[in-house]
Amino acid sequence: RYGSKCPGLRADMVERRIEEFAKRSNNNNNVSLSAGLNSLGGDAMALPLSNEHDDGEQQFPSGCMSCFKSKCKENGGFNLLTYTFLLLFFAILMFIISIISTHMDYNRAPYRNWALAGGVTSTSAEFRVRGPQSDDNLRREFVVSPNSNLGIKKDQILNVPVSYTDFSDEEHFVKKLRLDSLEPLTTYYYAITWPQVVPNSVTVVDDNIGSFKTPAPEGSRMNFTVALGSCSLTGSRSQIFQSILELEPQLFINLGDFHYEDLVTLDVNERLEAYDKVMGSSSQRSLYMRTIFSYIWDDHDWLANNDDGSNVDAGNVAKQGYSLGIPHYNLGPIETQTSTDEGTAAKYQAFTIGTVRFIILDLRSESRKSTASYGGKVYSDEQKEWLFSELSQADNYDYVVLASSRPWTSPDKIGSDGWGGFVSDRDELSSFIASTIGAGPKNLFVISGDNHMVAFDDGTSTDYSGQSEFPGGFPLLHSGPLSNYGPGGAKNIFKPREYRFTEGCMAVSSELNYQFSTIEFDLPQDTAESGCLRIKGYSSSSDNIIFEKELCGEIMRDGSAEQDTCKMKSFTAPTAAMLLVALILTMVPGMLILYFLGRNSWVLALSY
């Protein structure tokens, strides 16, 4: 009690009062200590020696303030306990400010004036155009033109009204549009525009002008760059997306976790609203609108964390939302006629840019987790048959790029969310790859998402075929996170997990990471010359290359039973130094207080 009212008073001052009382009492044992202390004078104070006075407000004489001033004067005006609480206050304040500033770096409000171009071939493209949220009585048009001045009417190849009243209920305020008369190797521009006021001039809504370049006709070699990444917290405004755009990739592949809304819903409008939140980030909107956009989901943007396809009703709504909001290439189930409903069909798809074949797997909507009594299925028999058919045609291309949203090299484990939870499917696919592509062109390259890191394996750790007749190990590039913590987050601070890559674990587990990768395809016009892949990993900006590799000609190799492993660091050096300083600043005041007050008074001060 005296500590809370008079923090400058030390126990030895009270002891002196007790000694003075003992001298004056003349050994009179009948006088209570409390009464004796009260008789000492104006600068003495009553000390409660029992719980008798706990019910009422303890009254302190004015002398307490004088003793506090005296003690502060003795310490040169410096009170260690006050200093400690002040330091703690500022530490908490800095923590709160960091949380607020981090939250402000993410968009959470749905944004509606966006459009996307995807499914682009040398002669065609698909578009998705989002309509306004309410009827503002303003007329809007969606325009596509090879001329960057979208207002020149004679150059417009598409002009569609997209005002509030131009959408039907079935469209859910998203127009699905397609063009089939494009020219190869040509740049096209598109935007939502306001009506013309001045001839040959339009106002673009929010200055959102999109663009893309059509590739060369299929079978014609061309040089181009693909950027890829995964795992971005919803609506991130990070400048990493602008850094990707600075490298001018022709194609951007998002390998999953486009957002982290974890929607298990039967309302398709909620699915579309998640896309609205992502597109509300101006840096992400610029990237996706100025490249050919390709995307397949992983768990957080499929339904929820580590979900498979067992929730059929919510899964069908997710698939409907994808078809409504995401422009895409022709779906495998539609092309093979295993499904006639694009809305509820699985989203696996394949496309060609020049002489490079891209195969995008859907490893969520048809999967079933493994259990102790069930080996699990990562895809349906129909998707497997389609995939094997695609891989068997690898001879027709310079390279085949297979996109897997699940990590390929995860250890065998029942219920695992990576391919290690689907051992039978992985072994079967690995054997097929070895016996076809490994025995033939050896031109398979795999890209993967989900694990929050940039990592690379040269094929040493990717062969699960169990055979040695043909090379079964393919190079694997793991790319992420675009804007998220490292794998495991704070759980891996003291015991980092091991991952299977020859060159990898490029991320920091307990900090936000901003990373992506690019693949540059260098394919000479002389088909007698082998092409090359130049792979680069980036962190924080396009100037900071953290990984670089070149592969030419045949790129597959024999795998190894002794897989390489890597471990991820928990903190960067600046963060580790900051935490060390924070620990010192927290401990030193406490130790100084213990030194100056003594153990008993220190414990007493803490008790109050």
C-alpha positions as CSV (number, residue, x, y, z in Angstrom):
1,R,0.0,0.0,0.0
2,Y,2.7,2.5,0.8
3,G,4.4,1.5,-2.4
4,S,1.4,2.5,-4.5
5,K,1.0,5.8,-2.7
6,C,4.6,6.6,-2.1
7,P,6.9,4.7,-4.6
8,G,10.0,6.6,-3.4
9,L,9.7,5.2,0.1
10,R,12.1,2.4,0.9
11,A,11.7,-0.3,3.6
12,D,14.7,1.0,5.5
13,M,12.9,4.3,6.1
14,V,10.0,2.3,7.7
15,E,12.5,0.4,9.8
16,R,14.0,3.7,11.1
17,R,10.5,4.7,12.1
18,I,10.0,1.4,14.0
19,E,13.4,1.9,15.8
20,E,12.4,5.4,16.8
21,F,9.1,4.1,18.2
22,A,10.9,1.4,20.1
23,K,13.1,3.9,21.9
24,R,10.1,6.2,22.8
25,S,7.9,3.3,24.0
26,N,10.3,2.6,26.9
27,N,9.7,-1.1,26.5
28,N,5.9,-0.6,27.0
29,N,4.6,-3.9,25.5
30,N,1.0,-2.8,26.0
31,V,1.2,-0.1,23.3
32,S,0.3,-1.3,19.8
33,L,2.8,-0.9,17.1
34,S,0.3,0.8,14.9
35,A,-0.8,3.3,17.5
36,G,2.9,4.0,18.3
37,L,3.7,4.7,14.7
38,N,0.7,7.0,14.5
39,S,2.1,9.0,17.4
40,L,5.5,9.6,15.8
41,G,4.6,12.9,14.1
42,G,3.5,14.5,10.9
43,D,5.9,12.6,8.6
44,A,5.1,9.2,10.0
45,M,2.4,6.9,8.6
46,A,0.2,4.1,9.6
47,L,1.1,0.6,8.5
48,P,-1.7,-1.9,8.3
49,L,-0.4,-5.0,10.0
50,S,-3.5,-7.1,9.5
51,N,-6.5,-7.3,7.1
52,E,-8.6,-5.3,9.5
53,H,-8.4,-2.1,7.4
54,D,-8.8,-3.8,3.9
55,D,-12.4,-2.7,3.6
56,G,-11.9,1.0,3.8
57,E,-9.7,3.5,2.0
58,Q,-6.4,3.7,3.6
59,Q,-5.6,7.3,4.6
60,F,-2.0,8.6,4.3
61,P,-0.8,11.7,5.9
62,S,0.7,14.5,3.9
63,G,4.1,13.4,5.1
64,C,4.1,10.6,2.4
65,M,4.5,13.2,-0.3
66,S,7.4,14.8,1.5
67,C,9.1,11.4,1.8
68,F,8.6,10.7,-1.9
69,K,10.1,14.0,-2.8
70,S,13.0,13.3,-0.5
71,K,13.7,10.0,-2.1
72,C,13.4,11.3,-5.6
73,K,15.8,14.1,-4.7
74,E,18.2,11.5,-3.3
75,N,18.0,9.6,-6.7
76,G,18.5,12.8,-8.7
77,G,14.8,12.9,-9.7
78,F,15.1,9.4,-11.3
79,N,12.7,6.7,-10.1
80,L,13.6,3.3,-11.5
81,L,10.1,1.7,-11.0
82,T,8.5,4.6,-12.9
83,Y,11.1,4.3,-15.6
84,T,10.3,0.6,-16.0
85,F,6.6,1.1,-16.4
86,L,7.2,4.0,-18.8
87,L,9.5,1.8,-20.9
88,L,6.8,-1.0,-20.9
89,F,4.2,1.5,-22.0
90,F,6.2,2.6,-25.0
91,A,7.0,-1.0,-25.9
92,I,3.2,-1.8,-25.9
93,L,2.5,1.4,-27.8
94,M,5.1,0.5,-30.5
95,F,3.6,-3.0,-30.8
96,I,0.1,-1.6,-31.3
97,I,1.3,0.9,-33.9
98,S,3.1,-1.9,-35.8
99,I,-0.2,-3.9,-35.8
100,I,-2.2,-0.9,-37.1
101,S,0.4,0.0,-39.7
102,T,0.5,-3.7,-40.9
103,H,-3.3,-3.8,-41.1
104,M,-3.4,-0.6,-43.1
105,D,-1.1,-2.3,-45.7
106,Y,-4.0,-4.6,-46.7
107,N,-7.2,-3.8,-48.4
108,R,-10.4,-5.2,-46.8
109,A,-13.0,-3.2,-48.7
110,P,-14.6,-4.8,-51.8
111,Y,-13.7,-3.0,-55.1
112,R,-15.8,-3.4,-58.2
113,N,-14.3,-1.4,-61.1
114,W,-12.0,-4.1,-62.4
115,A,-11.5,-6.4,-65.4
116,L,-9.2,-9.3,-66.1
117,A,-7.8,-10.9,-69.3
118,G,-6.9,-14.6,-69.3
119,G,-7.1,-17.7,-71.4
120,V,-5.0,-15.8,-74.0
121,T,-3.8,-17.7,-77.1
122,S,-2.3,-16.3,-80.3
123,T,-5.8,-15.5,-81.6
124,S,-8.2,-15.4,-78.6
125,A,-8.7,-14.1,-75.1
126,E,-11.3,-14.3,-72.3
127,F,-12.3,-11.4,-70.1
128,R,-14.1,-10.9,-66.8
129,V,-15.7,-7.5,-66.2
130,R,-17.0,-6.6,-62.7
131,G,-20.1,-4.4,-62.6
132,P,-20.9,-1.6,-60.2
133,Q,-22.2,-2.3,-56.7
134,S,-25.2,-0.1,-57.0
135,D,-27.2,1.9,-59.6
136,D,-25.5,5.2,-59.8
137,N,-27.2,6.1,-63.1
138,L,-23.8,6.3,-64.9
139,R,-23.2,4.6,-68.2
140,R,-20.1,2.4,-68.5
141,E,-18.6,0.6,-71.4
142,F,-16.0,-2.2,-71.6
143,V,-13.6,-1.5,-74.5
144,V,-10.8,-3.6,-76.1
145,S,-8.5,-2.1,-78.7
146,P,-5.0,-2.6,-80.2
147,N,-4.7,1.2,-79.7
148,S,-3.7,2.5,-76.3
149,N,-6.1,5.3,-77.0
150,L,-9.3,3.4,-76.3
151,G,-11.4,6.3,-77.4
152,I,-10.7,5.9,-81.1
153,K,-13.9,4.1,-82.2
154,K,-12.6,2.7,-85.5
155,D,-9.9,0.7,-83.6
156,Q,-12.2,-0.7,-81.0
157,I,-12.7,-4.5,-81.5
158,L,-15.1,-4.8,-78.5
159,N,-17.4,-2.3,-76.9
160,V,-19.9,-3.8,-74.4
161,P,-22.2,-1.8,-72.0
162,V,-21.4,-2.7,-68.4
163,S,-23.7,-0.3,-66.4
164,Y,-25.7,-1.5,-63.4
165,T,-28.7,-2.3,-65.5
166,D,-26.8,-4.3,-68.1
167,F,-26.3,-7.3,-65.9
168,S,-28.7,-10.2,-65.4
169,D,-29.2,-12.0,-62.1
170,E,-27.4,-15.0,-63.4
171,E,-24.3,-13.0,-64.2
172,H,-23.9,-11.8,-60.6
173,F,-22.5,-8.5,-61.9
174,V,-19.7,-10.2,-63.9
175,K,-19.6,-10.1,-67.7
176,K,-18.0,-13.2,-69.3
177,L,-16.6,-12.1,-72.7
178,R,-14.5,-13.7,-75.3
179,L,-12.6,-12.5,-78.5
180,D,-11.6,-15.0,-81.2
181,S,-10.2,-12.7,-83.9
182,L,-6.9,-11.4,-82.4
183,E,-3.5,-11.2,-84.1
184,P,-0.5,-13.0,-82.8
185,L,2.3,-11.1,-81.1
186,T,0.1,-8.0,-80.7
187,T,-0.5,-5.9,-77.7
188,Y,-4.1,-5.2,-76.8
189,Y,-5.6,-2.7,-74.3
190,Y,-8.8,-2.9,-72.3
191,A,-10.6,-0.9,-69.7
192,I,-14.0,0.1,-68.2
193,T,-14.7,3.6,-69.6
194,W,-17.1,6.4,-69.1
195,P,-19.1,7.7,-72.1
196,Q,-17.2,9.8,-74.6
197,V,-17.6,13.6,-74.2
198,V,-14.8,14.6,-76.6
199,P,-14.5,12.7,-79.9
200,N,-11.7,10.1,-80.0
201,S,-11.3,10.3,-76.2
202,V,-12.6,8.4,-73.3
203,T,-12.2,8.6,-69.5
204,V,-11.0,5.3,-68.0
205,V,-12.7,4.4,-64.7
206,D,-10.1,4.8,-61.9
207,D,-7.3,4.8,-64.6
208,N,-7.5,1.0,-64.7
209,I,-6.1,0.3,-68.1
210,G,-5.3,-3.4,-68.7
211,S,-3.1,-4.8,-71.4
212,F,-1.7,-8.2,-72.7
213,K,0.4,-9.4,-75.6
214,T,-0.8,-12.4,-77.6
215,P,1.9,-15.1,-78.0
216,A,3.2,-16.5,-81.3
217,P,1.2,-19.2,-83.0
218,E,1.4,-22.6,-81.3
219,G,4.5,-24.4,-82.6
220,S,6.5,-21.2,-83.3
221,R,9.4,-20.6,-81.0
222,M,9.5,-17.3,-79.1
223,N,11.3,-15.9,-76.1
224,F,9.2,-14.8,-73.1
225,T,9.1,-14.5,-69.3
226,V,6.7,-16.1,-66.9
227,A,6.4,-14.7,-63.3
228,L,4.9,-16.9,-60.6
229,G,4.1,-16.9,-57.0
230,S,1.6,-18.0,-54.3
231,C,0.2,-17.3,-50.9
232,S,-0.7,-13.6,-50.5
233,L,-2.7,-12.4,-47.5
234,T,-6.0,-10.9,-48.7
235,G,-5.7,-7.5,-50.3
236,S,-2.0,-7.0,-49.7
237,R,-0.8,-3.6,-51.0
238,S,2.8,-4.7,-51.0
239,Q,5.0,-3.1,-53.7
240,I,6.3,-6.6,-54.5
241,F,3.5,-6.8,-57.1
242,Q,4.7,-3.6,-58.8
243,S,8.2,-5.1,-58.7
244,I,7.0,-8.1,-60.6
245,L,5.4,-5.9,-63.2
246,E,8.7,-4.0,-63.7
247,L,10.2,-7.2,-65.1
248,E,7.5,-7.2,-67.9
249,P,6.4,-10.8,-67.7
250,Q,4.1,-11.9,-70.5
251,L,2.3,-14.4,-68.2
252,F,1.7,-14.4,-64.5
253,I,0.8,-17.7,-62.8
254,N,-0.8,-17.6,-59.4
255,L,-0.3,-21.0,-57.8
256,G,-2.9,-20.7,-55.1
257,D,-3.9,-18.9,-51.9
258,F,-4.9,-15.9,-54.0
259,H,-6.7,-14.8,-50.8
260,Y,-7.1,-16.1,-47.2
261,E,-10.8,-15.7,-46.7
262,D,-11.3,-19.4,-46.0
263,L,-14.8,-19.3,-47.3
264,V,-17.0,-22.4,-46.7
265,T,-20.2,-20.8,-48.0
266,L,-23.2,-21.5,-50.2
267,D,-23.4,-17.9,-51.4
268,V,-21.5,-17.3,-54.7
269,N,-21.6,-13.5,-54.1
270,E,-19.3,-14.1,-51.1
271,R,-16.9,-15.9,-53.4
272,L,-16.9,-13.0,-55.8
273,E,-16.5,-10.5,-53.0
274,A,-13.2,-12.2,-52.0
275,Y,-11.9,-11.4,-55.5
276,D,-13.1,-7.8,-55.1
277,K,-11.0,-7.5,-52.0
278,V,-7.9,-8.7,-53.8
279,M,-8.6,-6.4,-56.7
280,G,-9.0,-3.5,-54.3
281,S,-5.2,-3.5,-53.9
282,S,-4.0,-1.2,-56.6
283,S,-0.6,-2.9,-56.8
284,Q,-2.2,-6.3,-57.3
285,R,-4.8,-4.9,-59.7
286,S,-2.0,-3.4,-61.9
287,L,-0.1,-6.7,-62.1
288,Y,-3.1,-8.9,-62.9
289,M,-4.5,-6.5,-65.5
290,R,-1.2,-6.0,-67.3
291,T,-0.2,-9.6,-67.9
292,I,-1.9,-12.7,-69.1
293,F,-3.5,-13.9,-65.9
294,S,-3.5,-17.6,-65.0
295,Y,-4.7,-18.9,-61.6
296,I,-5.5,-22.1,-59.8
297,W,-6.6,-22.3,-56.2
298,D,-5.0,-24.0,-53.2
299,D,-6.6,-24.5,-49.8
300,H,-7.4,-21.1,-48.3
301,D,-9.0,-19.8,-51.5
302,W,-10.7,-23.2,-52.3
303,L,-12.6,-23.6,-49.0
304,A,-10.5,-23.4,-45.8
305,N,-7.1,-24.5,-44.4
306,N,-6.1,-27.9,-45.8
307,D,-9.6,-28.7,-47.0
308,D,-10.2,-31.3,-49.7
309,G,-13.2,-31.8,-52.0
310,S,-15.4,-33.7,-49.6
311,N,-17.8,-30.7,-49.0
312,V,-19.5,-31.1,-52.3
313,D,-22.1,-28.3,-51.9
314,A,-19.6,-25.6,-50.8
315,G,-17.2,-26.9,-53.4
316,N,-19.7,-26.4,-56.2
317,V,-20.2,-22.8,-55.1
318,A,-16.5,-22.3,-55.1
319,K,-16.2,-23.7,-58.6
320,Q,-19.1,-21.5,-59.8
321,G,-17.4,-18.5,-58.3
322,Y,-14.2,-19.3,-60.1
323,S,-15.9,-19.7,-63.5
324,L,-17.7,-16.4,-63.0
325,G,-14.8,-14.3,-61.8
326,I,-11.6,-15.8,-63.3
327,P,-10.8,-15.8,-67.1
328,H,-9.2,-19.2,-67.9
329,Y,-8.2,-21.6,-70.6
330,N,-10.4,-24.4,-71.8
331,L,-11.1,-26.7,-68.9
332,G,-10.0,-30.3,-69.2
333,P,-13.3,-31.8,-68.2
334,I,-15.1,-29.9,-70.9
335,E,-12.6,-30.7,-73.6
336,T,-12.7,-34.5,-72.8
337,Q,-16.5,-34.3,-72.3
338,T,-16.4,-35.8,-68.9
339,S,-18.4,-32.8,-67.8
340,T,-20.8,-30.5,-69.6
341,D,-21.3,-27.9,-66.9
342,E,-18.3,-25.5,-66.7
343,G,-19.6,-24.0,-63.5
344,T,-19.3,-27.2,-61.5
345,A,-16.4,-28.8,-63.5
346,A,-13.0,-29.2,-61.9
347,K,-10.6,-26.4,-63.1
348,Y,-7.6,-28.3,-64.5
349,Q,-6.5,-26.9,-67.8
350,A,-3.6,-26.8,-70.3
351,F,-2.4,-24.2,-72.8
352,T,0.6,-23.5,-75.1
353,I,2.7,-20.4,-75.5
354,G,4.9,-20.8,-78.5
355,T,6.6,-24.2,-78.0
356,V,6.1,-24.5,-74.2
357,R,3.2,-26.5,-72.9
358,F,1.7,-25.5,-69.5
359,I,-0.4,-28.0,-67.5
360,I,-2.4,-26.6,-64.6
361,L,-3.7,-29.2,-62.1
362,D,-6.7,-28.8,-59.8
363,L,-5.5,-30.7,-56.7
364,R,-8.3,-29.5,-54.4
365,S,-11.8,-29.9,-55.8
366,E,-11.5,-33.6,-56.5
367,S,-9.2,-34.7,-53.7
368,R,-9.9,-36.8,-50.6
369,K,-7.5,-36.9,-47.6
370,S,-5.7,-40.0,-46.7
371,T,-6.6,-41.8,-43.4
372,A,-5.2,-44.9,-41.6
373,S,-7.6,-47.0,-43.6
374,Y,-7.7,-45.1,-46.9
375,G,-4.8,-44.0,-49.1
376,G,-6.4,-40.8,-50.3
377,K,-6.9,-39.4,-53.8
378,V,-5.3,-36.2,-54.9
379,Y,-7.4,-36.1,-58.1
380,S,-10.1,-38.0,-59.9
381,D,-9.5,-40.8,-62.3
382,E,-10.7,-38.5,-65.1
383,Q,-8.1,-35.8,-64.2
384,K,-5.4,-38.5,-64.0
385,E,-6.2,-39.8,-67.4
386,W,-6.2,-36.3,-68.9
387,L,-2.8,-35.5,-67.2
388,F,-1.2,-38.7,-68.4
389,S,-2.4,-37.9,-71.9
390,E,-0.9,-34.5,-71.7
391,L,2.4,-35.8,-70.4
392,S,2.6,-38.4,-73.1
393,Q,2.7,-35.6,-75.7
394,A,5.9,-34.0,-74.3
395,D,7.8,-34.8,-77.5
396,N,5.8,-32.1,-79.3
397,Y,7.2,-29.2,-77.1
398,D,10.5,-27.7,-76.2
399,Y,9.5,-27.8,-72.5
400,V,6.5,-28.9,-70.5
401,V,5.7,-27.0,-67.3
402,L,3.5,-28.8,-64.8
403,A,1.9,-26.6,-62.1
404,S,1.1,-28.2,-58.7
405,S,-0.5,-26.1,-56.0
406,R,0.5,-28.8,-53.4
407,P,4.2,-29.3,-52.4
408,W,5.6,-32.3,-54.2
409,T,8.5,-33.3,-52.0
410,S,6.7,-33.4,-48.6
411,P,7.5,-36.5,-46.5
412,D,5.1,-39.5,-46.5
413,K,2.5,-38.9,-43.8
414,I,-1.1,-40.0,-43.5
415,G,-3.3,-37.0,-43.8
416,S,-0.5,-34.7,-45.0
417,D,-1.7,-31.8,-47.1
418,G,1.2,-32.2,-49.6
419,W,1.8,-35.0,-52.0
420,G,3.2,-37.0,-49.1
421,G,-0.4,-37.5,-48.0
422,F,-1.1,-39.2,-51.3
423,V,1.7,-41.7,-51.6
424,S,0.1,-44.0,-54.1
425,D,-0.8,-41.2,-56.5
426,R,2.6,-39.6,-56.2
427,D,4.4,-42.9,-56.8
428,E,2.2,-43.7,-59.8
429,L,2.7,-40.3,-61.4
430,S,6.4,-40.4,-60.8
431,S,6.7,-43.8,-62.4
432,F,4.7,-42.6,-65.5
433,I,6.9,-39.5,-65.8
434,A,10.1,-41.6,-65.7
435,S,8.8,-44.1,-68.3
436,T,7.5,-41.5,-70.7
437,I,9.3,-38.1,-70.4
438,G,12.3,-39.5,-68.6
439,A,12.7,-42.1,-71.4
440,G,12.1,-39.5,-74.0
441,P,12.6,-35.7,-74.3
442,K,13.5,-35.2,-70.6
443,N,12.0,-31.7,-70.8
444,L,9.6,-31.6,-67.7
445,F,9.8,-28.7,-65.3
446,V,7.5,-28.5,-62.3
447,I,6.4,-25.4,-60.4
448,S,4.8,-25.5,-57.0
449,G,3.2,-23.4,-54.4
450,D,1.7,-23.6,-50.8
451,N,4.9,-23.7,-48.8
452,H,5.9,-20.1,-48.0
453,M,9.4,-20.1,-49.5
454,V,11.5,-19.9,-52.7
455,A,13.2,-23.2,-53.2
456,F,14.7,-25.3,-56.0
457,D,15.5,-28.9,-56.5
458,D,17.6,-30.1,-59.5
459,G,15.8,-33.5,-59.6
460,T,17.7,-35.2,-56.8
461,S,14.7,-35.1,-54.4
462,T,11.8,-35.4,-56.9
463,D,12.0,-39.0,-58.2
464,Y,9.6,-41.3,-56.4
465,S,9.4,-43.9,-59.2
466,G,11.5,-46.5,-57.5
467,Q,13.2,-47.4,-60.8
468,S,16.6,-46.7,-62.2
469,E,16.2,-47.5,-65.9
470,F,15.2,-43.9,-66.9
471,P,15.9,-40.5,-65.3
472,G,12.8,-39.8,-63.2
473,G,14.0,-36.7,-61.3
474,F,12.7,-33.4,-62.7
475,P,13.8,-29.9,-61.7
476,L,11.3,-28.2,-59.3
477,L,10.8,-24.5,-58.5
478,H,8.9,-23.7,-55.4
479,S,7.7,-20.0,-55.4
480,G,6.2,-18.0,-52.5
481,P,5.1,-16.3,-50.5
482,L,4.0,-13.2,-52.3
483,S,3.0,-11.6,-49.1
484,N,2.9,-13.8,-46.0
485,Y,4.9,-15.3,-43.2
486,G,7.4,-18.1,-43.7
487,P,6.1,-21.7,-43.4
488,G,5.0,-22.5,-39.8
489,G,5.3,-18.9,-38.7
490,A,6.2,-18.4,-35.0
491,K,5.8,-22.2,-34.4
492,N,9.2,-22.7,-36.1
493,I,11.2,-20.2,-34.0
494,F,13.0,-22.7,-31.8
495,K,12.7,-25.9,-34.0
496,P,12.8,-25.1,-37.7
497,R,11.4,-27.9,-39.9
498,E,13.4,-29.6,-42.6
499,Y,12.4,-29.4,-46.3
500,R,13.6,-31.4,-49.2
501,F,15.3,-29.3,-51.8
502,T,18.8,-29.1,-53.1
503,E,18.8,-25.3,-52.9
504,G,16.0,-23.9,-50.8
505,C,14.4,-22.7,-47.7
506,M,14.8,-19.1,-48.9
507,A,12.4,-17.3,-46.5
508,V,12.2,-16.3,-42.9
509,S,9.7,-18.3,-40.9
510,S,8.7,-15.7,-38.3
511,E,8.6,-12.6,-40.5
512,L,6.6,-11.4,-43.4
513,N,8.2,-12.4,-46.7
514,Y,7.6,-10.8,-50.1
515,Q,8.9,-13.2,-52.7
516,F,8.3,-14.4,-56.3
517,S,10.1,-16.1,-59.1
518,T,10.5,-15.8,-62.9
519,I,11.3,-18.3,-65.7
520,E,12.9,-16.8,-68.8
521,F,12.5,-19.1,-71.9
522,D,15.3,-18.5,-74.3
523,L,14.4,-20.5,-77.4
524,P,16.5,-19.9,-80.6
525,Q,14.7,-19.7,-83.9
526,D,17.0,-22.4,-85.2
527,T,15.2,-25.6,-83.9
528,A,18.5,-27.5,-84.1
529,E,19.7,-25.5,-81.1
530,S,18.6,-26.4,-77.7
531,G,16.6,-23.9,-75.6
532,C,17.4,-22.7,-72.1
533,L,15.5,-21.8,-69.0
534,R,16.8,-19.1,-66.7
535,I,15.2,-19.2,-63.3
536,K,15.4,-16.4,-60.8
537,G,14.0,-15.9,-57.3
538,Y,13.4,-12.5,-55.8
539,S,12.8,-11.1,-52.3
540,S,11.3,-7.7,-51.5
541,S,12.0,-6.1,-54.9
542,S,13.0,-6.9,-58.5
543,D,16.6,-5.7,-57.6
544,N,17.2,-8.3,-54.9
545,I,17.8,-11.7,-56.6
546,I,18.2,-14.4,-54.0
547,F,18.5,-17.4,-56.4
548,E,19.5,-17.9,-60.0
549,K,19.9,-21.0,-62.2
550,E,20.2,-21.8,-65.9
551,L,19.0,-25.1,-67.4
552,C,19.5,-26.0,-71.1
553,G,18.6,-28.9,-73.3
554,E,17.6,-32.1,-71.5
555,I,16.8,-31.1,-67.9
556,M,15.9,-34.3,-66.1
557,R,18.2,-36.5,-64.1
558,D,18.4,-39.6,-61.9
559,G,16.9,-39.1,-58.5
560,S,18.5,-40.1,-55.2
561,A,17.3,-42.1,-52.3
562,E,19.3,-39.7,-50.1
563,Q,17.3,-36.5,-50.5
564,D,18.8,-33.2,-49.8
565,T,17.3,-31.2,-47.0
566,C,17.4,-27.5,-45.9
567,K,16.3,-25.6,-42.8
568,M,14.8,-22.1,-42.7
569,K,16.1,-19.4,-40.4
570,S,13.7,-17.9,-37.9
571,F,14.7,-14.2,-38.1
572,T,16.7,-11.9,-40.2
573,A,19.8,-10.4,-38.6
574,P,18.1,-6.9,-38.0
575,T,15.1,-8.5,-36.3
576,A,17.3,-10.8,-34.1
577,A,19.3,-7.7,-33.1
578,M,16.1,-5.8,-32.3
579,L,14.8,-8.6,-30.2
580,L,18.1,-8.9,-28.3
581,V,18.0,-5.2,-27.5
582,A,14.4,-5.4,-26.4
583,L,15.3,-8.3,-24.1
584,I,18.2,-6.3,-22.6
585,L,16.0,-3.2,-22.1
586,T,13.4,-5.3,-20.4
587,M,15.8,-7.1,-18.0
588,V,18.2,-4.3,-17.1
589,P,15.7,-2.0,-15.4
590,G,14.4,-5.0,-13.3
591,M,17.9,-5.8,-12.3
592,L,18.7,-2.2,-11.4
593,I,15.5,-2.0,-9.3
594,L,16.5,-5.2,-7.5
595,Y,20.0,-3.7,-6.8
596,F,18.7,-0.3,-5.5
597,L,15.6,-1.5,-3.5
598,G,16.8,-4.8,-2.2
599,R,15.1,-8.1,-2.6
600,N,12.3,-7.6,0.0
601,S,11.3,-4.1,-1.3
602,W,11.6,-5.3,-4.9
603,V,9.1,-8.2,-4.2
604,L,6.9,-5.8,-2.3
605,A,6.9,-3.3,-5.2
606,L,6.0,-6.1,-7.6
607,S,3.2,-7.2,-5.4
608,Y,1.5,-3.8,-5.7
